[in-house]
Amino acid sequence: MSKEHKSVNLRKITESKLFFPLLTLAIILLMDLIIIPNFFAIQVRDGNLYGSLIDILRNASPVMILAIGMTLVIATGGVDLSVGAVMAIAASVAAIMMNPVIIGLELPPDLMKFINDPYFTYSPLWQVITVTLIVTTICGLWNGLLVAYIRIQPMVATLILMIAGRGIAQLITNGVRIQIFYEPYAFLGQGWIILPFSLYLVAILYTTTWLFTRRTAIGLFIESVGINFRSSFYSGINEKRIKMLVYAFSGFCAGLAGLVASSNIKTSDAHNIGIGLELDAILAVIIGGTLMSGGRFSLLASLIGAVVIQAITTSMYAVGVPAFALQAIKGVFVIIMILLYSEQARNFVRKLSAPKGA
C-alpha cells in the first residue's frame, strides 16, 4: 500500500466519530491495567459474569439510555436538562403503582396481608412500565412544545421541568420514599442473564433507535434541522414536529432510565434518583462527537462516551479519590474534551494524517 493510501486511511480513521471516544476509553483502561490490580479479572458465578468491567457497563446503563435520547435532542441543536428530574418522576409513578398504601390508599383486607410479599404488586408489571413511560413521554412532549412551538430557548424550556420535576415526583408520593419489594421489578436493574439485564435493555433501545434513524428518513431530518432549521423548513421538513419527536423520545428514555435506577436501589428516592445525570448524558454525547450546535450524530459514539464517563468514575473510586472531588475531575475532563474537539485540534490531526507535500 502506498504512503498516500495509508495517509488517506489514517485520515478516515481520525475523522471518525468513534476515534476520540475509543481512544479516550483505551487510555483510561490502560491506566487501570497499570494502577489497579486485577481490574480486568472476570469471574463466573452461577453462570453469570462478574468483574470491574462488567460493573462499569452495568453502572453506565442509565447514562447510556439517557445518552441515546440526548443525542437526538442535541443533533437538532437543542438540549434537555430535565432528564434527571424525569427519572425521579418515573421512579415515583412506578413505586406508587406498585405500593399505593403509602399515600393512604386502603387496599381490600385480602390484599393488605400481601403488601410486603416480594411477589405482590397492586398493578401488574406491564401496567407499571407502560404508564410510567407514557407519563415521562408526556413530560418530553411538554419540553418539545415549549421549544418547537412557543420558541423558548431549549436550555430555559427544559430548565423549567428540571426545577419543577423533583417537586412533582415528591408530590406523587407525598414526599415519602417508597420501598419497592416487588422482585420482578427489581430484576430490571438488578437482574442477571449472563450479563446484567439492564445491558439488554440498552441494546434493544439502541438497535431500535438506530434502525429508526438510519433506515428511515427521520435521521436525515434530525440532522437537517440541527444544521439549519430554516432551510429544512423551506425544503418541506416540518422542523417543529421533528423537535417534538426528539424531546418526546428523550422523555421516554429518561423514563426507562428511571425504571432501571429505581429498580436497582429498590426505592423511589425522588430527591436523589437521576441527580446530575443530565450533565453526564450531555457530556457523553459531546464525547461522542455530536456538536452542541446540532447536525451529524453517532448513537454508538454516544454510548461509548457514557462508558468513558463511568470508567472515569469507577477508576477514581478505585484509586481512593473522594466522592466530593469527582465533580472537579469531571470538570477538568470536560475542558480536555472541548479542546480535543476544537477546530484547532481537528486541523492539527488533519495535518498529521495528510500526505507529505499536500
C-alpha positions as CSV (number, residue, x, y, z in Angstrom):
1,M,0.0,0.0,0.0
2,S,1.4,3.4,-1.0
3,K,2.1,6.1,1.6
4,E,-0.7,8.2,0.1
5,H,-3.2,5.4,0.6
6,K,-2.0,4.9,4.2
7,S,-2.4,8.7,4.9
8,V,-5.9,8.6,3.4
9,N,-6.9,5.6,5.6
10,L,-5.4,7.3,8.7
11,R,-7.3,10.4,8.0
12,K,-10.6,8.5,7.7
13,I,-9.9,6.8,11.0
14,T,-9.0,10.0,12.8
15,E,-12.1,11.8,11.4
16,S,-14.5,9.1,12.5
17,K,-16.8,10.0,15.4
18,L,-15.7,6.8,17.1
19,F,-12.0,7.6,17.1
20,F,-11.7,10.0,20.1
21,P,-14.2,8.1,22.3
22,L,-12.4,4.8,21.7
23,L,-9.0,6.4,22.2
24,T,-10.1,8.0,25.4
25,L,-11.6,4.8,26.7
26,A,-8.4,2.9,25.7
27,I,-6.2,5.3,27.6
28,I,-8.4,5.1,30.8
29,L,-8.5,1.3,30.7
30,L,-4.7,1.2,30.1
31,M,-4.2,3.3,33.2
32,D,-6.5,1.0,35.1
33,L,-4.5,-2.0,34.0
34,I,-1.3,-0.4,35.3
35,I,-2.6,1.1,38.6
36,I,-5.4,-1.2,39.8
37,P,-4.6,-4.9,40.4
38,N,-7.0,-7.5,38.8
39,F,-9.0,-4.7,37.2
40,F,-9.7,-6.9,34.1
41,A,-10.4,-10.1,36.0
42,I,-13.7,-11.7,35.1
43,Q,-15.4,-14.2,37.4
44,V,-18.1,-16.7,36.5
45,R,-20.6,-17.3,39.3
46,D,-23.9,-19.2,38.8
47,G,-23.4,-18.9,35.1
48,N,-23.1,-15.1,35.2
49,L,-20.2,-12.8,34.5
50,Y,-18.8,-10.5,37.3
51,G,-15.9,-8.1,37.4
52,S,-14.9,-4.4,37.3
53,L,-15.5,-4.2,33.5
54,I,-19.0,-5.7,34.0
55,D,-19.7,-3.2,36.8
56,I,-18.7,-0.3,34.6
57,L,-21.1,-1.4,31.9
58,R,-23.9,-2.1,34.4
59,N,-23.5,1.3,36.3
60,A,-23.3,3.1,32.9
61,S,-26.6,1.7,31.8
62,P,-28.8,4.6,32.9
63,V,-26.5,7.2,31.4
64,M,-26.3,5.1,28.2
65,I,-30.1,5.1,28.0
66,L,-30.2,8.9,28.6
67,A,-27.4,9.5,26.0
68,I,-29.4,7.8,23.2
69,G,-32.3,10.2,23.7
70,M,-30.0,13.2,24.4
71,T,-28.1,12.5,21.2
72,L,-31.1,13.1,19.0
73,V,-32.1,16.2,21.0
74,I,-28.6,17.8,20.7
75,A,-28.5,16.8,17.0
76,T,-31.4,19.2,16.4
77,G,-29.5,22.0,18.1
78,G,-31.3,21.6,21.5
79,V,-30.6,20.2,24.9
80,D,-32.6,18.5,27.6
81,L,-31.7,19.5,31.2
82,S,-34.8,17.8,32.6
83,V,-33.9,14.1,32.1
84,G,-32.7,13.7,35.7
85,A,-35.9,15.1,37.1
86,V,-38.0,13.0,34.7
87,M,-36.1,9.9,36.0
88,A,-37.3,10.9,39.5
89,I,-40.9,11.2,38.2
90,A,-40.7,7.8,36.6
91,A,-39.5,6.2,39.9
92,S,-42.3,7.8,41.9
93,V,-45.0,6.8,39.4
94,A,-43.8,3.2,39.3
95,A,-43.5,2.9,43.0
96,I,-46.9,4.4,43.8
97,M,-48.5,2.0,41.3
98,M,-46.9,-1.0,43.0
99,N,-47.4,0.1,46.6
100,P,-50.2,2.8,46.9
101,V,-50.8,2.1,50.6
102,I,-48.0,4.6,51.4
103,I,-50.2,7.6,50.4
104,G,-53.2,6.4,52.3
105,L,-55.0,4.3,49.8
106,E,-56.5,1.3,51.7
107,L,-56.4,-2.0,49.9
108,P,-59.0,-4.7,50.4
109,P,-58.3,-6.8,53.6
110,D,-57.5,-9.8,51.4
111,L,-54.7,-7.8,49.7
112,M,-53.2,-6.0,52.7
113,K,-51.6,-9.2,54.0
114,F,-49.5,-9.4,50.8
115,I,-48.2,-5.8,50.9
116,N,-44.7,-6.9,51.9
117,D,-44.7,-10.0,49.8
118,P,-41.7,-9.8,47.3
119,Y,-44.0,-11.1,44.5
120,F,-47.0,-8.8,45.2
121,T,-47.8,-5.6,43.3
122,Y,-51.0,-3.6,43.3
123,S,-50.6,-3.1,39.5
124,P,-49.2,-5.7,37.1
125,L,-45.7,-5.1,35.9
126,W,-46.6,-4.4,32.3
127,Q,-49.0,-1.6,33.5
128,V,-46.4,-0.1,35.8
129,I,-43.9,0.1,32.9
130,T,-46.4,1.3,30.3
131,V,-48.0,4.0,32.4
132,T,-44.6,5.2,33.7
133,L,-43.2,5.5,30.1
134,I,-46.4,7.3,28.9
135,V,-46.1,9.8,31.8
136,T,-42.4,10.5,31.0
137,T,-43.1,10.8,27.3
138,I,-45.7,13.4,28.1
139,C,-43.0,15.2,30.0
140,G,-40.9,15.1,26.9
141,L,-43.7,16.4,24.8
142,W,-44.1,19.3,27.2
143,N,-40.5,20.3,26.6
144,G,-40.9,19.9,22.9
145,L,-44.0,22.1,22.9
146,L,-42.1,24.9,24.7
147,V,-39.1,24.6,22.3
148,A,-40.8,23.9,19.0
149,Y,-44.0,25.9,19.1
150,I,-43.5,28.6,21.8
151,R,-39.9,29.1,20.7
152,I,-38.3,29.2,24.2
153,Q,-34.6,28.5,24.2
154,P,-34.1,24.8,24.9
155,M,-31.9,25.4,27.9
156,V,-34.6,27.6,29.5
157,A,-37.5,25.5,28.4
158,T,-36.1,22.2,29.9
159,L,-34.8,24.1,33.0
160,I,-38.4,24.6,34.0
161,L,-39.1,20.8,34.3
162,M,-35.6,20.3,35.7
163,I,-36.5,22.5,38.7
164,A,-40.2,21.5,39.0
165,G,-39.8,17.8,38.2
166,R,-38.4,16.7,41.5
167,G,-41.1,18.6,43.3
168,I,-43.7,16.8,41.1
169,A,-42.0,13.5,41.9
170,Q,-42.3,14.2,45.6
171,L,-45.9,15.3,45.3
172,I,-46.8,12.0,43.7
173,T,-45.5,10.1,46.8
174,N,-46.4,12.7,49.4
175,G,-42.7,13.3,50.0
176,V,-42.2,9.7,51.1
177,R,-39.5,7.3,49.9
178,I,-41.4,4.2,48.9
179,Q,-39.6,0.9,49.4
180,I,-40.1,-1.4,46.4
181,F,-40.4,-5.1,47.4
182,Y,-41.6,-6.4,44.0
183,E,-38.8,-8.7,42.8
184,P,-39.8,-8.9,39.1
185,Y,-39.5,-5.1,39.0
186,A,-36.1,-5.2,40.8
187,F,-34.9,-7.6,38.1
188,L,-34.8,-4.6,35.6
189,G,-31.8,-3.1,37.4
190,Q,-30.5,-6.0,39.5
191,G,-31.2,-9.0,37.2
192,W,-28.5,-11.0,35.5
193,I,-28.7,-13.2,32.4
194,I,-25.0,-13.9,31.9
195,L,-24.7,-10.1,31.7
196,P,-26.7,-7.5,33.7
197,F,-30.2,-7.3,32.4
198,S,-30.0,-3.6,32.0
199,L,-27.5,-4.0,29.2
200,Y,-30.0,-5.9,27.2
201,L,-32.4,-3.0,27.6
202,V,-29.7,-0.7,26.3
203,A,-29.0,-3.0,23.4
204,I,-32.7,-3.2,22.5
205,L,-33.2,0.6,22.7
206,Y,-30.0,1.3,20.7
207,T,-30.9,-1.2,18.0
208,T,-34.4,0.2,17.7
209,T,-33.3,3.8,17.6
210,W,-30.5,3.0,15.1
211,L,-32.9,1.3,12.7
212,F,-35.4,4.2,13.2
213,T,-32.8,6.9,12.4
214,R,-30.6,5.1,9.9
215,R,-33.1,3.0,7.9
216,T,-35.7,5.7,7.6
217,A,-35.5,9.4,6.6
218,I,-36.0,10.5,10.2
219,G,-32.3,10.6,10.9
220,L,-31.6,12.8,7.9
221,F,-34.5,15.1,9.0
222,I,-33.0,15.4,12.5
223,E,-29.5,16.3,11.2
224,S,-31.0,18.7,8.7
225,V,-32.9,20.6,11.4
226,G,-29.8,20.7,13.5
227,I,-27.7,22.1,10.7
228,N,-30.2,24.8,9.6
229,F,-33.8,24.6,10.7
230,R,-34.9,27.4,8.4
231,S,-33.5,25.7,5.3
232,S,-35.1,22.5,6.5
233,F,-38.5,24.3,6.7
234,Y,-38.2,25.6,3.1
235,S,-37.2,22.1,2.0
236,G,-40.5,20.7,3.2
237,I,-39.4,19.3,6.6
238,N,-41.7,20.1,9.5
239,E,-39.0,21.1,11.9
240,K,-41.5,21.6,14.8
241,R,-42.7,18.0,14.6
242,I,-39.1,16.8,14.4
243,K,-38.3,18.7,17.6
244,M,-41.4,17.4,19.3
245,L,-40.5,13.9,18.4
246,V,-36.9,14.0,19.7
247,Y,-37.9,15.7,23.0
248,A,-40.7,13.1,23.5
249,F,-38.2,10.4,22.8
250,S,-35.8,11.9,25.3
251,G,-38.6,11.8,27.9
252,F,-39.2,8.2,27.0
253,C,-35.5,7.4,27.5
254,A,-35.5,9.2,30.8
255,G,-38.4,7.2,32.0
256,L,-36.7,3.9,31.1
257,A,-33.5,5.1,32.8
258,G,-35.6,6.0,35.9
259,L,-37.1,2.5,36.0
260,V,-33.7,0.9,35.8
261,A,-32.3,3.3,38.5
262,S,-35.2,2.8,40.9
263,S,-35.3,-0.9,40.5
264,N,-31.6,-1.1,41.2
265,I,-31.9,0.6,44.6
266,K,-35.5,-0.6,45.3
267,T,-36.9,2.7,46.3
268,S,-38.5,5.9,44.9
269,D,-35.9,8.4,46.1
270,A,-37.2,11.4,44.3
271,H,-34.5,13.7,45.7
272,N,-31.5,11.6,44.6
273,I,-32.5,9.5,41.6
274,G,-31.1,10.9,38.4
275,I,-29.4,13.9,40.1
276,G,-26.6,15.2,38.0
277,L,-27.1,12.5,35.3
278,E,-28.4,15.1,32.8
279,L,-24.9,16.6,32.8
280,D,-23.3,13.1,32.4
281,A,-25.7,12.4,29.4
282,I,-24.7,15.7,27.8
283,L,-21.1,15.0,28.3
284,A,-21.4,11.5,26.9
285,V,-22.9,13.0,23.7
286,I,-20.2,15.6,23.5
287,I,-17.5,12.9,23.9
288,G,-19.3,11.0,21.1
289,G,-18.7,13.9,18.7
290,T,-22.1,15.4,18.4
291,L,-21.8,19.1,18.3
292,M,-24.0,21.2,20.6
293,S,-24.9,23.3,17.6
294,G,-26.6,20.3,16.0
295,G,-26.0,18.3,12.9
296,R,-24.5,14.9,12.4
297,F,-24.6,12.4,15.2
298,S,-23.5,8.9,16.2
299,L,-25.5,6.8,18.7
300,L,-22.7,4.3,19.1
301,A,-20.2,7.0,19.9
302,S,-22.5,8.5,22.5
303,L,-22.8,5.0,24.1
304,I,-19.0,4.8,24.2
305,G,-19.0,8.3,25.7
306,A,-21.3,7.1,28.5
307,V,-18.9,4.2,29.2
308,V,-16.0,6.6,29.3
309,I,-17.7,8.7,32.0
310,Q,-18.4,5.6,34.1
311,A,-14.9,4.3,33.6
312,I,-13.5,7.5,34.9
313,T,-15.9,7.4,37.9
314,T,-15.0,3.7,38.7
315,S,-11.3,4.3,38.3
316,M,-11.3,7.4,40.6
317,Y,-13.1,5.5,43.3
318,A,-10.8,2.5,42.9
319,V,-7.7,4.7,43.5
320,G,-9.3,6.4,46.5
321,V,-10.5,9.7,45.1
322,P,-13.2,11.0,47.4
323,A,-16.7,11.5,46.0
324,F,-16.7,15.2,46.6
325,A,-13.7,15.6,44.3
326,L,-15.1,13.6,41.5
327,Q,-17.1,16.5,40.0
328,A,-13.9,18.6,39.8
329,I,-12.2,15.8,37.9
330,K,-15.1,15.6,35.5
331,G,-14.9,19.3,35.0
332,V,-11.2,19.0,34.0
333,F,-12.2,16.2,31.7
334,V,-14.9,18.3,30.1
335,I,-12.3,21.0,29.4
336,I,-9.9,18.5,27.8
337,M,-12.7,17.1,25.6
338,I,-13.7,20.6,24.4
339,L,-10.1,21.3,23.5
340,L,-9.8,18.0,21.6
341,Y,-13.0,18.7,19.6
342,S,-12.0,22.3,18.9
343,E,-11.3,23.2,15.2
344,Q,-7.7,23.9,16.0
345,A,-7.2,20.3,17.4
346,R,-9.0,18.9,14.3
347,N,-6.8,20.8,12.0
348,F,-3.7,19.6,13.8
349,V,-4.9,16.0,13.4
350,R,-5.6,16.6,9.7
351,K,-2.1,17.9,9.2
352,L,-0.6,14.8,10.8
353,S,-2.7,12.5,8.7
354,A,-2.3,14.4,5.4
355,P,0.1,13.1,2.8
356,K,3.5,14.8,2.7
357,G,3.5,17.8,0.4
358,A,-0.3,18.0,0.4
